[in-house]
Amino acid sequence: MPHARLNPSGAKTWAFCSGAPNAEEGLPDRPTESGEEGTVTHWLGDTCLVTGRPPLNFLGTVLFVTADDCIEVAMGGGPYAFEPYKDPAGPPGHLWSITETMCEHVQTYLDHCYQLTYYLQEKYPGEPVETISERRVNPGSLMGRDDCWGTTDYQAIVAPGEIHIRDFKYVISEVIHPQGNPQLILYALGAWADLSEEQRDQIEDIYLGIVQPRRPDANGQVVRVVRMSPQDLMIWLDWFTVRASLTDNPDALRTPSKESCKWCKALPTCYAVTDTVMDVVADVTDLDQPPAKIVDEAENLLLADPADIDRERLFAILELAPLARDFLKAVVSHCTDLAMDGVPITNHKVVESNTNRKWKESPDKVIKRISTNFKIPKKEVIQDEKPKSPAQMEAVIRKHELTDRQKKNFQDMIIKPPGKPTLVHESDPRPAMAKTIEDQTQGMAGAIPGEQQ
């Protein structure tokens, strides 16, 4: 989806590395599976809040996600998850099916939003409670800027009274906290900007919250909320105004760190990160040497026994390890993208990663078909409330006398999804993949059907 130059969701990057916006300028947004999964679940949450329908009403719905859009499409087959698809009349993207797991976690988010609204109505009887899903806010207007705006997931405002900002996080890799969260603070500034002076004078409390159903914190909480006063918010406004102004300098300083670099699009090609990592981790200070000489120098430290490295350097490497890991991962990803775009990568090629077979249909349909069509007791089909894997079920059906036709029907229930592009050494025996998404989707029949009503 389109983003502002200084978007709130990227505030951990530009607010702590002034040179990041200039470094990212012109670089494309590379889709990731986790990022698009978040887009799909946000679409589901917003659609449910707007229509009042429960998430399970959308179970199995297919969405087409591109860099700029997320639309419901009439598409057979599936289930889909980050499935490449090329619309002949538009940009490439991926197909996604809404799953039971998505519905379950989105319902947790919706329950909190409904409970919050009810709480405010009870707390302020007779006062209008304004609740808005997916609202564009413009915190930059308070700083005299037009390049700092974003979209809140959910906000509830009672004036006189309080402002509530909620951000729905589907990510599972880390616990997201609301305390000092620059994204939430900028959203609160955006909500503040939409109020009149009279309404602002009546606001006593601002509550910032994260709803993260898939990742409870150490206390088992998936909803985490902190309070902020309007005075605190104004202090943050002054801080963001200064940080934003620093990004206007074409020679703004780049300051690498794990937090500021993690989601920066320029990470794999950033000279500041390269200098820092190569100097501290690999003990290479002259990057203008021939590549072979740099590799030789780097190996002196990278292949050394940590016990032989002096303590000061060892501790410096330890401190830099998280950034170095993210940097190396980004370099591999960037080189994979280059290879997929047809750029030769010395001594490397892109192959299809290995994948496991999976069921074509939803878990409920798989259980029903196997138990009904093949006369296999459900207790032999189900494990942990889900159907066993295809490999596990093959072991089960060998114990039963199935006809050749039944065996074929069983195999027809299974698919082996294509692997993801993976950069490997040229000695890998697997054949190289097609180079572009147009090649990958060659032969996929038909255009994306029209949006469903």
C-alpha positions in Angstrom: 0.0 0.0 0.0 1.2 3.6 -0.6 3.2 5.1 2.2 4.2 8.6 3.2 7.9 9.4 3.1 7.8 9.7 6.9 5.1 7.1 7.6 4.3 6.3 11.3 4.8 2.6 10.7 8.4 3.3 9.7 9.1 5.8 12.5 11.6 3.5 14.2 13.7 3.9 11.0 13.5 7.6 10.1 13.3 9.0 13.6 16.5 7.3 14.6 18.4 7.3 11.3 17.9 10.7 9.6 19.6 9.5 6.4 17.2 6.6 5.9 14.4 8.4 3.9 17.0 9.6 1.4 18.6 6.1 1.2 15.2 4.5 0.6 14.1 7.0 -2.1 13.3 5.2 -5.3 13.7 1.7 -3.9 10.7 -0.6 -4.6 8.7 -2.2 -1.8 9.5 -5.9 -1.9 6.6 -8.1 -0.8 7.1 -10.5 2.1 4.8 -13.3 3.2 4.5 -12.0 6.7 3.8 -8.5 5.5 1.0 -9.6 3.1 -0.5 -11.9 5.7 -0.8 -8.8 7.9 -2.5 -6.9 5.0 -5.0 -9.7 4.6 -5.9 -9.9 8.3 -6.2 -6.1 8.5 -8.6 -6.2 5.5 -10.6 -8.8 7.3 -10.7 -6.8 10.6 -11.7 -3.6 8.9 -14.3 -5.3 6.7 -15.9 -6.9 9.8 -15.9 -3.6 11.8 -17.5 -1.7 8.9 -20.1 -4.4 7.9 -20.8 -5.9 11.4 -20.3 -9.4 10.0 -18.2 -11.9 11.9 -14.8 -13.1 10.5 -16.1 -16.7 9.9 -18.5 -15.3 7.3 -15.4 -14.7 5.2 -13.8 -18.1 5.7 -12.3 -19.3 2.4 -12.6 -15.8 0.8 -9.8 -15.3 -1.7 -7.9 -11.9 -1.8 -5.5 -10.6 -4.4 -2.8 -8.6 -2.8 -0.5 -6.2 -4.7 1.9 -3.5 -3.7 -1.0 -1.0 -3.9 -4.2 -2.9 -3.2 -6.0 -5.8 -1.5 -9.2 -6.9 -3.2 -11.7 -9.7 -2.9 -11.8 -11.8 -6.0 -13.9 -14.7 -7.4 -11.3 -17.3 -7.6 -11.7 -21.1 -7.5 -9.3 -23.6 -6.0 -7.1 -22.9 -3.1 -6.4 -22.6 -0.3 -3.9 -20.0 -1.2 -1.1 -18.5 0.8 1.4 -16.0 -0.9 0.6 -17.7 -4.2 2.2 -15.7 -7.1 -0.4 -14.5 -9.7 0.0 -12.2 -12.6 -3.0 -10.2 -13.7 -2.5 -9.7 -17.5 -4.3 -6.3 -17.2 -2.5 -5.2 -14.0 0.5 -5.6 -11.7 1.7 -9.0 -10.3 0.7 -10.0 -6.8 -0.3 -12.9 -4.6 -3.4 -14.8 -3.8 -4.5 -15.5 -0.3 -7.3 -17.5 1.3 -8.8 -16.4 4.6 -8.3 -19.3 7.1 -9.9 -20.4 10.4 -6.7 -19.3 12.2 -7.0 -15.8 10.7 -10.7 -15.6 11.7 -9.9 -16.7 15.2 -7.2 -14.0 15.8 -9.1 -11.3 14.0 -12.1 -12.1 16.3 -9.9 -11.4 19.3 -9.1 -8.0 17.9 -12.7 -7.3 17.1 -13.8 -8.3 20.6 -11.4 -5.8 22.1 -12.7 -3.0 19.9 -16.3 -3.8 20.7 -15.5 -4.0 24.5 -13.7 -0.7 24.3 -16.6 1.0 22.7 -19.1 -0.4 25.2 -16.8 0.7 28.1 -16.6 4.3 26.8 -20.4 4.4 26.3 -20.9 3.3 29.9 -18.2 5.7 31.3 -19.6 8.7 29.4 -23.4 8.3 29.2 -25.0 10.7 26.8 -21.7 11.6 25.2 -21.1 10.6 21.5 -18.3 8.0 21.1 -16.6 8.3 17.8 -15.2 5.0 16.6 -13.3 4.7 13.3 -11.6 1.8 11.6 -8.8 2.4 9.1 -8.7 6.2 9.4 -6.0 8.2 7.6 -4.4 10.6 10.0 -1.9 13.4 9.4 0.5 14.0 12.3 2.7 16.0 9.9 0.1 18.8 9.8 1.2 19.6 13.4 4.8 19.9 12.2 4.1 22.0 9.1 4.8 19.0 6.9 2.9 17.1 4.2 5.0 14.0 4.1 4.1 12.4 7.5 0.8 10.6 7.5 -0.6 7.1 8.0 -3.6 5.0 8.8 -4.8 4.0 12.3 -6.3 0.5 12.7 -8.9 1.6 15.2 -9.5 4.8 17.2 -12.2 5.8 19.7 -12.6 9.4 20.9 -14.9 10.9 23.5 -14.6 14.7 23.8 -14.8 15.6 26.6 -12.9 12.6 27.8 -10.2 10.6 26.1 -8.5 9.3 23.0 -7.9 5.6 22.3 -5.6 4.3 19.6 -5.3 0.6 18.9 -2.9 -1.1 16.5 -3.6 -4.6 15.4 -0.4 -6.7 15.0 -0.6 -10.1 13.4 3.2 -10.6 13.6 4.4 -13.5 15.7 8.2 -13.1 15.6 8.4 -10.5 18.5 6.3 -9.0 21.2 5.3 -5.4 20.4 5.0 -3.0 23.3 3.0 0.3 23.4 5.3 2.1 25.8 7.3 4.7 23.9 6.1 3.2 20.6 6.8 5.9 17.9 4.1 4.5 15.5 1.4 4.7 18.1 2.5 8.2 19.3 2.4 9.5 15.7 -1.1 8.0 15.3 -2.2 9.8 18.5 -0.7 13.1 17.1 -2.7 12.5 13.9 -5.9 12.0 15.9 -5.1 15.1 17.9 -4.6 17.1 14.7 -8.2 16.2 13.7 -9.7 17.8 16.8 -10.8 21.4 17.3 -9.1 23.6 19.9 -12.2 23.2 22.1 -12.1 19.4 21.8 -8.4 19.3 22.6 -8.9 21.3 25.8 -11.4 18.7 26.9 -9.1 15.7 26.4 -7.7 14.4 29.7 -6.1 11.1 28.8 -4.7 9.3 25.7 -4.5 5.5 25.7 -2.2 3.7 23.2 -2.7 0.0 22.7 -1.3 -3.0 20.9 -3.6 -6.0 20.1 -1.3 -8.9 19.2 -3.4 -12.1 19.4 -0.6 -14.5 18.2 2.1 -13.3 20.6 1.2 -12.9 24.3 3.7 -11.1 26.4 5.5 -12.5 29.5 2.2 -12.1 31.5 0.1 -13.9 28.9 -1.5 -10.6 27.7 -2.3 -10.1 24.0 -3.8 -6.6 24.6 -1.3 -4.1 26.1 -2.3 -0.5 26.8 -0.4 2.5 28.2 -1.7 6.0 29.3 -0.3 9.3 28.1 -1.3 12.8 29.0 -1.8 15.6 26.4 1.2 17.3 27.9 3.3 14.2 27.2 2.0 14.1 23.7 3.1 17.7 23.1 6.6 16.8 24.3 6.7 14.0 21.7 5.5 16.5 19.1 8.5 18.7 19.7 10.8 15.7 19.5 9.3 14.3 16.2 9.4 17.8 14.7 13.1 18.0 15.2 13.7 14.4 14.0 11.6 14.9 10.9 13.5 18.2 10.0 16.8 16.3 10.2 15.7 14.1 7.3 15.4 17.1 5.0 19.1 17.4 4.7 20.3 15.6 1.5 23.4 14.6 3.4 21.6 13.5 6.5 23.7 11.2 8.7 23.0 7.5 8.6 23.2 5.9 12.1 23.0 2.1 11.9 21.3 0.2 14.7 19.3 -3.0 15.0 16.0 -1.1 15.5 16.5 1.6 12.8 17.8 -0.8 10.2 15.5 -3.7 10.7 12.8 -2.6 8.2 14.8 -0.2 6.1 14.6 -0.9 2.4 18.2 0.4 1.9 19.7 -2.1 4.5 21.4 -4.5 2.0 23.1 -1.6 0.1 23.7 0.9 2.9 27.3 2.0 3.0 27.0 2.9 6.7 25.9 -0.6 7.7 28.4 -2.2 5.4 31.3 -0.1 6.9 30.1 -0.9 10.5 29.6 -4.6 10.0 32.8 -5.2 8.0 34.9 -3.1 10.3 33.7 -4.7 13.6 32.7 -8.2 12.6 35.1 -9.0 9.8 38.0 -6.6 10.7 38.0 -5.1 7.2 38.5 -1.3 7.1 39.4 -0.8 3.4 36.3 -1.6 1.3 37.9 -0.2 -1.9 40.1 -3.2 -2.3 39.3 -5.9 -4.9 36.5 -8.3 -3.6 38.8 -11.3 -3.4 41.2 -9.3 -1.1 38.2 -8.3 1.1 37.1 -11.9 1.4 40.6 -13.0 2.3 40.9 -10.3 5.0 37.4 -11.1 6.4 38.2 -14.8 6.7 41.0 -14.0 9.0 38.5 -13.1 11.7 35.4 -14.9 10.6 37.2 -18.3 10.7 39.0 -17.5 13.9 38.3 -19.3 17.2 36.4 -16.8 19.4 38.7 -17.7 22.3 41.6 -16.1 20.3 39.8 -12.8 19.6 40.6 -10.0 22.1 37.8 -9.3 24.6 37.2 -5.7 23.5 36.6 -6.8 19.9 34.6 -9.9 20.9 32.2 -7.8 23.0 31.9 -5.3 20.1 31.0 -8.2 17.8 28.4 -9.4 20.3 26.8 -6.0 20.5 26.6 -5.8 16.7 25.4 -9.4 16.2 21.7 -8.6 15.8 22.4 -5.9 13.2 24.9 -8.1 11.4 22.4 -10.9 11.2 19.7 -8.6 9.8 22.2 -7.2 7.3 23.4 -10.5 6.0 19.8 -11.8 5.7 18.9 -8.6 3.7 21.9 -9.0 1.5 20.9 -12.6 0.6 17.3 -11.4 0.0 18.5 -8.5 -2.2 20.8 -10.7 -4.2 18.0 -13.2 -4.7 15.8 -10.4 -6.1 18.6 -9.3 -8.4 19.0 -12.9 -9.7 15.2 -13.2 -10.2 15.5 -10.0 -12.2 18.1 -11.6 -14.5 21.2 -10.2 -12.9 24.0 -12.8 -12.9 25.3 -13.5 -9.3 28.9 -14.8 -9.2 29.0 -18.5 -8.3 25.3 -18.5 -7.3 21.9 -19.3 -8.8 18.3 -19.3 -7.7 16.5 -22.6 -7.1 13.1 -23.6 -5.9 13.2 -24.5 -2.2 12.0 -27.8 -0.9 8.4 -27.9 0.2 6.2 -30.4 2.0 3.0 -31.8 0.5 -0.3 -30.4 1.9 -4.0 -30.8 1.6 -5.8 -29.0 -1.1 -8.9 -28.3 0.9 -9.7 -26.9 4.4 -9.1 -29.2 7.4 -12.8 -29.8 8.0 -13.4 -30.9 4.4 -10.3 -33.2 4.5 -11.5 -34.9 7.7 -15.0 -35.3 6.3 -13.9 -36.7 2.9 -11.4 -39.2 4.3 -13.8 -40.5 7.0 -16.8 -40.7 4.6 -15.3 -41.7 1.3 -12.7 -44.1 2.5 -14.6 -45.4 5.6 -11.7 -44.5 7.9 -12.6 -43.7 11.6 -12.1 -40.0 12.4 -9.9 -40.9 15.4 -7.4 -42.3 12.8 -7.6 -39.1 10.7 -7.4 -36.4 13.4 -4.4 -35.3 15.4 -4.4 -32.2 17.7 -7.9 -31.3 16.3 -6.6 -31.2 12.7 -6.2 -33.8 10.0 -2.9 -35.6 10.0 -0.4 -34.7 7.3 -0.5 -36.4 3.9 2.5 -38.6 4.8 0.9 -39.6 8.1 -2.4 -40.5 6.4 -0.6 -42.6 3.8 0.7 -44.7 6.6 -2.9 -44.9 7.9 -4.5 -45.9 4.6 -2.0 -48.7 4.1 -3.7 -50.4 7.0 -7.1 -50.3 5.1 -8.1 -52.0 1.9 -8.7 -49.2 -0.5 -9.5 -49.7 -4.2 -7.3 -48.3 -6.9 -9.9 -45.6 -7.5 -9.9 -44.7 -3.9 -6.1 -44.5 -3.8 -6.2 -42.2 -6.8 -8.9 -40.0 -5.2 -6.8 -39.8 -2.0 -3.7 -38.6 -4.0 -5.9 -36.0 -5.8 -6.5 -34.5 -2.4 -2.9 -33.6 -2.0 -0.8 -30.9 -3.6 2.9 -30.1 -3.5 3.2 -26.2 -3.5 6.0 -24.6 -5.5 9.0 -23.7 -3.5 10.2 -20.2 -2.8 13.2 -18.7 -4.7 16.3 -19.6 -2.8 19.8 -18.4 -3.5 22.4 -21.3 -3.4 25.9 -22.0 -4.6 26.2 -23.0 -8.3 27.3 -26.5 -7.2 23.7 -27.2 -5.9 22.2 -30.0 -8.1 18.8 -28.4 -8.3 18.0 -26.6 -11.6 17.8 -22.8 -11.7 14.3 -21.2 -11.4 12.6 -19.0 -13.9 14.0 -15.5 -13.5 10.9 -13.2 -13.1 7.4 -13.3 -11.6 6.1 -13.1 -15.1 8.0 -16.3 -15.9 6.8 -17.9 -12.7 3.2 -17.2 -13.5 3.4 -18.0 -17.2 0.5 -20.1 -18.2 -1.7 -19.2 -15.3 -5.1 -19.1 -17.0 -7.2 -16.0 -17.0 -7.1 -12.5 -15.5 -8.1 -11.7 -12.0 -11.9 -11.7 -12.0 -13.7 -8.5 -11.0 -14.2 -7.6 -7.4 -17.1 -9.3 -5.7 -20.0 -7.2 -4.6 
